[in-house]
């Protein structure tokens, strides 16, 4: 019996690539988008309307989903976006909006579907986080904080859902070639002169990561392997140098912190 997989944010980026890949492999794929009508006839899988930052949208979506399917085997939490900018220069309200989508939106969608998963006594939840959910680079303070929050929430939830045979995993990619960076939101309260030189370095470091990003196939492959695994690991960093990055932060923090901006040249 083929598995039914729900992927939030499936109209672009990792979500779209994963949805297309799983569809080709014979999975019953349902994706979500805030504007599914824009993609009518352009994707081979079903797209349902969902804005994870809107409570009414989440409630309506959950009702519609289970009118379309009898059971849900895998939930892939993928929807989200990125706020960039130095912490002190970024409005707190923008940070709240970041959390409303990346953290609370992900939590609310998961909670809306948990009653069905519990009733089934089986299922799998895979959440696409980021390597910044495990480290703390500059220029991404609110995005990093939202991903740390997601990591912590699902780390606890994993314990609670084990009794229902529901597996919980995280995927933590480094920079990959998707539209995440290009759609990033940046807004300033006003530039603070004390940060002028550092801001150039931080922006250059962020751009270097974007420019050197890998093709996203590794993320799709990692999620596909997790779906096929009976007892998947909780944390699954993906991308070049992830092992070294985590090792340095945990055991040689001064080297880690110095290396982030060291290789960047600004004029």
Kinemage of the C-alpha trace (Angstrom):
@kinemage 1
@onewidth
@group {chain A} dominant
@subgroup {mainchain}
@vectorlist {calphas} color= white
{ca unk a 1} P 0.000 0.000 0.000
{ca unk a 2} L 1.513 3.305 -1.052
{ca unk a 3} L 2.124 5.963 1.560
{ca unk a 4} L 0.320 9.294 1.650
{ca unk a 5} L 2.711 12.199 2.206
{ca unk a 6} L 1.700 15.763 3.018
{ca unk a 7} L 4.279 18.479 2.261
{ca unk a 8} L 3.686 22.070 3.356
{ca unk a 9} L 5.144 24.788 1.151
{ca unk a 10} L 5.197 22.509 -1.877
{ca unk a 11} L 4.940 25.130 -4.617
{ca unk a 12} L 8.653 26.012 -4.587
{ca unk a 13} L 12.061 25.145 -3.150
{ca unk a 14} L 12.658 21.917 -1.249
{ca unk a 15} L 8.931 21.272 -1.024
{ca unk a 16} L 8.348 21.296 -4.764
{ca unk a 17} L 11.413 19.191 -5.518
{ca unk a 18} L 10.481 16.650 -2.845
{ca unk a 19} L 6.845 16.494 -3.939
{ca unk a 20} L 7.796 15.873 -7.567
{ca unk a 21} L 10.351 13.248 -6.585
{ca unk a 22} L 8.003 11.324 -4.285
{ca unk a 23} L 5.199 11.508 -6.849
{ca unk a 24} L 7.474 9.920 -9.453
{ca unk a 25} L 8.302 7.169 -6.963
{ca unk a 26} L 4.634 6.292 -6.566
{ca unk a 27} L 3.762 8.052 -3.314
{ca unk a 28} L 0.374 9.687 -2.924
{ca unk a 29} L 1.546 13.282 -2.530
{ca unk a 30} L -0.486 16.237 -1.307
{ca unk a 31} L 1.175 19.626 -1.156
{ca unk a 32} L 0.132 22.995 0.218
{ca unk a 33} L 0.425 26.534 -1.064
{ca unk a 34} L -1.018 29.894 -0.079
{ca unk a 35} L -2.157 30.292 -3.691
{ca unk a 36} L -2.699 26.823 -5.183
{ca unk a 37} L -4.676 28.201 -8.135
{ca unk a 38} L -1.452 29.720 -9.505
{ca unk a 39} L -0.044 26.231 -10.008
{ca unk a 40} L -3.122 24.494 -11.410
{ca unk a 41} L -2.007 22.095 -14.149
{ca unk a 42} L 1.662 22.847 -13.473
{ca unk a 43} L 2.310 20.181 -10.842
{ca unk a 44} L 1.424 16.469 -10.988
{ca unk a 45} L 0.275 16.259 -7.356
{ca unk a 46} L -2.698 17.768 -5.523
{ca unk a 47} L -2.193 21.214 -3.966
{ca unk a 48} L -4.412 22.428 -1.128
{ca unk a 49} L -4.670 25.975 0.161
{ca unk a 50} L -2.820 26.674 3.418
{ca unk a 51} L -1.338 29.744 5.058
{ca unk a 52} L 0.440 28.420 8.149
{ca unk a 53} L 0.404 31.872 9.772
{ca unk a 54} L -3.431 31.999 9.681
{ca unk a 55} L -5.438 29.983 12.246
{ca unk a 56} L -8.602 29.934 10.116
{ca unk a 57} L -6.635 28.707 7.118
{ca unk a 58} L -5.124 25.875 9.181
{ca unk a 59} L -8.540 24.782 10.481
{ca unk a 60} L -10.127 24.839 7.014
{ca unk a 61} L -7.142 23.012 5.562
{ca unk a 62} L -7.284 20.162 8.099
{ca unk a 63} L -10.977 19.614 7.327
{ca unk a 64} L -10.368 19.597 3.567
{ca unk a 65} L -7.334 17.317 3.855
{ca unk a 66} L -9.230 14.499 5.508
{ca unk a 67} L -12.047 14.805 3.005
{ca unk a 68} L -9.412 13.900 0.401
{ca unk a 69} L -7.572 11.122 2.251
{ca unk a 70} L -8.399 8.341 4.712
{ca unk a 71} L -5.041 8.284 6.451
{ca unk a 72} L -1.852 10.311 6.617
{ca unk a 73} L 1.435 8.450 6.717
{ca unk a 74} L 3.968 11.290 6.616
{ca unk a 75} L 3.809 14.997 7.410
{ca unk a 76} L 6.711 17.054 6.057
{ca unk a 77} L 6.754 20.508 7.649
{ca unk a 78} L 8.562 22.565 5.055
{ca unk a 79} L 6.793 25.945 4.776
{ca unk a 80} L 8.643 28.972 6.082
{ca unk a 81} L 10.751 31.989 5.167
{ca unk a 82} L 13.844 33.859 6.308
{ca unk a 83} L 14.407 37.241 7.932
{ca unk a 84} L 17.923 38.642 7.560
{ca unk a 85} L 19.681 41.540 9.238
{ca unk a 86} L 21.696 42.422 12.311
{ca unk a 87} L 19.795 41.797 15.526
{ca unk a 88} L 19.779 45.316 16.962
{ca unk a 89} L 18.873 46.884 13.625
{ca unk a 90} L 15.942 44.552 12.911
{ca unk a 91} L 12.483 45.534 14.232
{ca unk a 92} L 11.161 43.217 16.939
{ca unk a 93} L 7.826 43.095 15.127
{ca unk a 94} L 9.570 41.530 12.138
{ca unk a 95} L 10.995 38.937 14.515
{ca unk a 96} L 7.500 38.214 15.839
{ca unk a 97} L 6.278 37.658 12.291
{ca unk a 98} L 9.199 35.292 11.689
{ca unk a 99} L 8.167 33.223 14.709
{ca unk a 100} L 4.489 33.350 13.750
{ca unk a 101} L 5.290 31.455 10.558
{ca unk a 102} L 8.416 29.403 11.191
{ca unk a 103} L 7.627 28.330 14.756
{ca unk a 104} L 3.955 28.843 15.622
{ca unk a 105} L 2.742 28.049 12.114
{ca unk a 106} L 4.666 24.777 12.067
{ca unk a 107} L 3.429 23.892 15.564
{ca unk a 108} L -0.206 24.726 14.773
{ca unk a 109} L -0.258 22.670 11.570
{ca unk a 110} L 1.291 19.731 13.406
{ca unk a 111} L -1.212 20.009 16.265
{ca unk a 112} L -4.126 20.177 13.821
{ca unk a 113} L -3.085 16.808 12.369
{ca unk a 114} L -1.958 15.009 15.530
{ca unk a 115} L -5.429 13.739 16.550
{ca unk a 116} L -5.620 11.727 13.311
{ca unk a 117} L -2.069 10.441 13.644
{ca unk a 118} L -2.713 9.365 17.234
{ca unk a 119} L -5.920 7.622 16.212
{ca unk a 120} L -4.004 5.718 13.533
{ca unk a 121} L -1.387 4.711 16.114
{ca unk a 122} L 1.307 5.351 13.521
{ca unk a 123} L 2.799 8.064 11.366
{ca unk a 124} L 5.858 10.169 10.748
{ca unk a 125} L 6.612 13.868 11.163
{ca unk a 126} L 9.645 15.297 9.363
{ca unk a 127} L 10.380 18.984 9.837
{ca unk a 128} L 12.742 20.913 7.593
{ca unk a 129} L 14.753 23.127 9.920
{ca unk a 130} L 18.183 24.543 9.102
{ca unk a 131} L 21.781 24.180 10.191
{ca unk a 132} L 21.224 27.533 11.928
{ca unk a 133} L 18.857 25.677 14.253
{ca unk a 134} L 22.040 24.081 15.604
{ca unk a 135} L 24.483 26.995 15.355
{ca unk a 136} L 24.319 30.791 15.663
{ca unk a 137} L 25.685 32.747 12.682
{ca unk a 138} L 25.506 36.553 12.414
{ca unk a 139} L 22.973 38.421 10.278
{ca unk a 140} L 20.248 35.800 10.835
{ca unk a 141} L 19.304 36.301 14.478
{ca unk a 142} L 15.510 35.935 14.223
{ca unk a 143} L 15.648 33.185 11.617
{ca unk a 144} L 18.176 31.344 13.777
{ca unk a 145} L 16.034 31.806 16.886
{ca unk a 146} L 12.933 30.492 15.124
{ca unk a 147} L 14.798 27.386 13.990
{ca unk a 148} L 16.250 26.790 17.466
{ca unk a 149} L 12.692 26.971 18.806
{ca unk a 150} L 11.461 24.452 16.246
{ca unk a 151} L 14.315 22.088 17.107
{ca unk a 152} L 13.502 22.248 20.813
{ca unk a 153} L 9.775 21.778 20.356
{ca unk a 154} L 10.062 18.690 18.205
{ca unk a 155} L 12.834 17.238 20.361
{ca unk a 156} L 10.338 17.132 23.246
{ca unk a 157} L 7.428 16.071 21.036
{ca unk a 158} L 9.446 13.076 19.850
{ca unk a 159} L 9.327 11.634 23.378
{ca unk a 160} L 5.600 12.219 23.769
{ca unk a 161} L 4.592 10.656 20.456
{ca unk a 162} L 6.733 7.539 20.688
{ca unk a 163} L 3.950 5.740 22.571
{ca unk a 164} L 1.701 6.198 19.520
{ca unk a 165} L 4.300 4.842 17.077
{ca unk a 166} L 4.717 8.301 15.545
{ca unk a 167} L 8.297 9.009 14.462
{ca unk a 168} L 9.657 12.573 14.693
{ca unk a 169} L 12.733 13.800 12.804
{ca unk a 170} L 14.427 17.041 11.842
{ca unk a 171} L 16.382 17.844 8.679
{ca unk a 172} L 18.945 20.645 9.036
{ca unk a 173} L 20.326 21.786 5.654
{ca unk a 174} L 23.192 24.208 5.091
{ca unk a 175} L 22.862 26.670 2.180
{ca unk a 176} L 21.252 25.035 -0.841
{ca unk a 177} L 20.129 26.494 -4.145
{ca unk a 178} L 16.471 27.309 -3.504
{ca unk a 179} L 14.501 30.543 -3.490
{ca unk a 180} L 14.734 30.886 0.323
{ca unk a 181} L 17.535 33.456 0.244
{ca unk a 182} L 16.113 35.363 -2.717
{ca unk a 183} L 12.744 35.692 -0.955
{ca unk a 184} L 14.312 36.708 2.350
{ca unk a 185} L 12.843 39.689 4.195
{ca unk a 186} L 15.102 42.432 5.520
{ca unk a 187} L 13.937 45.588 7.260
{ca unk a 188} L 15.900 48.034 9.374
{ca unk a 189} L 14.984 50.314 12.268
{ca unk a 190} L 17.800 52.478 10.968
{ca unk a 191} L 21.432 51.644 10.510
{ca unk a 192} L 23.618 51.979 13.593
{ca unk a 193} L 27.005 53.476 12.720
{ca unk a 194} L 28.854 51.267 15.196
{ca unk a 195} L 27.955 48.249 13.023
{ca unk a 196} L 28.927 49.717 9.624
{ca unk a 197} L 32.149 47.740 9.116
{ca unk a 198} L 30.763 44.571 10.656
{ca unk a 199} L 27.566 44.797 8.589
{ca unk a 200} L 29.615 44.704 5.382
{ca unk a 201} L 31.369 41.560 6.573
{ca unk a 202} L 28.154 39.901 7.730
{ca unk a 203} L 26.334 40.680 4.481
{ca unk a 204} L 29.306 39.414 2.481
{ca unk a 205} L 29.414 36.198 4.521
{ca unk a 206} L 25.698 35.615 3.923
{ca unk a 207} L 26.096 36.270 0.201
{ca unk a 208} L 29.090 33.941 0.046
{ca unk a 209} L 26.960 31.178 1.489
{ca unk a 210} L 24.215 31.834 -1.059
{ca unk a 211} L 26.649 31.970 -3.989
{ca unk a 212} L 28.356 28.745 -2.949
{ca unk a 213} L 25.157 26.839 -2.259
{ca unk a 214} L 24.855 23.224 -3.361
{ca unk a 215} L 22.132 21.720 -5.533
{ca unk a 216} L 19.229 20.657 -3.278
{ca unk a 217} L 19.188 16.983 -4.269
{ca unk a 218} L 20.873 15.927 -1.020
{ca unk a 219} L 18.004 17.320 1.047
{ca unk a 220} L 15.408 15.516 -1.064
{ca unk a 221} L 17.407 12.282 -0.790
{ca unk a 222} L 17.732 12.636 2.986
{ca unk a 223} L 13.991 13.106 3.471
{ca unk a 224} L 13.228 10.205 1.132
{ca unk a 225} L 15.548 7.939 3.148
{ca unk a 226} L 13.920 9.051 6.413
{ca unk a 227} L 10.499 8.094 5.049
{ca unk a 228} L 11.837 4.616 4.300
{ca unk a 229} L 13.411 4.203 7.765
{ca unk a 230} L 11.473 2.485 10.558
{ca unk a 231} L 13.341 4.202 13.397
{ca unk a 232} L 14.849 7.388 11.934
{ca unk a 233} L 17.307 9.589 13.793
{ca unk a 234} L 15.998 12.816 15.257
{ca unk a 235} L 18.674 15.175 13.906
{ca unk a 236} L 19.825 14.937 10.280
{ca unk a 237} L 22.225 17.725 9.173
{ca unk a 238} L 22.637 17.861 5.391
{ca unk a 239} L 25.392 19.405 3.297
{ca unk a 240} L 29.131 19.809 3.013
{ca unk a 241} L 31.083 20.504 6.198
{ca unk a 242} L 28.097 20.056 8.534
{ca unk a 243} L 30.049 17.644 10.734
{ca unk a 244} L 32.994 20.021 10.988
{ca unk a 245} L 30.741 23.045 11.631
{ca unk a 246} L 28.990 21.325 14.530
{ca unk a 247} L 32.223 19.941 15.947
{ca unk a 248} L 33.908 23.350 15.956
{ca unk a 249} L 30.950 25.097 17.561
{ca unk a 250} L 30.694 22.488 20.310
{ca unk a 251} L 34.387 21.889 21.017
{ca unk a 252} L 36.302 24.840 19.554
{ca unk a 253} L 33.895 27.790 19.671
{ca unk a 254} L 36.565 30.470 19.271
{ca unk a 255} L 37.791 28.874 16.051
{ca unk a 256} L 34.207 28.483 14.851
{ca unk a 257} L 33.274 32.101 15.567
{ca unk a 258} L 36.455 33.437 14.008
{ca unk a 259} L 36.081 31.355 10.855
{ca unk a 260} L 32.620 32.679 9.960
{ca unk a 261} L 33.856 36.097 8.864
{ca unk a 262} L 37.581 35.434 8.498
{ca unk a 263} L 37.474 34.376 4.855
{ca unk a 264} L 35.303 37.288 3.753
{ca unk a 265} L 36.952 40.286 2.124
{ca unk a 266} L 35.142 43.605 1.931
{ca unk a 267} L 36.086 46.910 0.366
